[in-house]
Amino acid sequence: MFSGGSYDEVARWLGNFLASHAKREDPRIEVDLESGDEREGVSYAAALRLGSHATAPVEFQYRPVADHRGDLAWCRTQAEQVRARARELLAEAGRSPAGVK
């Protein structure tokens, strides 16, 4: 199973994972991942952003992400949640997903 890793490795993986699933809803969506200062080694906060619109940050604890990033069921649940948040962001911004008229 692909799990574990340093705090920075897990941060890179989490940022890429969240972005890849958010961008499936719309490639214009970006992920803001906070991992420094008081979060270092403990947690991350991730928000989705589209132009001037952004979601509230969601907190991820480092250890559970590191332990479960190789768990397909856990990843599927996280992917579904980020895609739902991306759709909510699009609705809030009054935009259709890219490619949808």
Residue pairs with C-beta under 8 A, 6 or more apart in sequence:
1 70
1 71
2 69
2 70
3 66
3 67
3 68
3 69
3 70
3 71
4 66
4 67
5 13
5 66
5 69
7 35
7 40
7 41
7 62
8 35
10 62
10 65
10 66
10 69
11 33
11 35
11 44
13 65
13 69
14 33
14 44
14 46
14 60
14 65
14 69
15 31
15 33
15 46
17 69
17 75
17 78
17 79
18 31
18 33
18 46
18 48
18 78
18 82
19 29
19 30
19 31
21 78
21 79
21 82
21 83
21 86
22 29
22 30
22 31
22 48
22 82
22 83
22 85
22 86
23 29
24 83
24 86
25 83
25 86
25 87
25 90
25 97
26 50
26 86
26 90
26 95
26 97
26 98
27 98
28 50
28 51
28 98
29 48
29 49
29 50
29 86
29 89
29 90
30 48
30 49
30 50
31 46
31 47
31 48
31 49
32 46
32 47
32 48
32 49
32 54
32 57
33 44
33 45
33 46
34 44
34 45
34 46
34 57
35 44
35 45
39 45
41 62
42 61
42 62
43 59
43 60
43 61
43 62
44 59
44 60
44 62
44 65
45 57
45 58
45 59
45 60
46 57
46 58
46 60
47 54
47 55
47 56
47 57
47 58
48 54
48 55
48 82
48 85
48 86
48 89
49 55
49 89
50 89
50 90
50 93
50 95
51 93
53 89
53 92
53 93
54 89
55 85
55 88
55 89
58 81
58 85
68 74
68 75
69 75
87 97
90 96
90 97
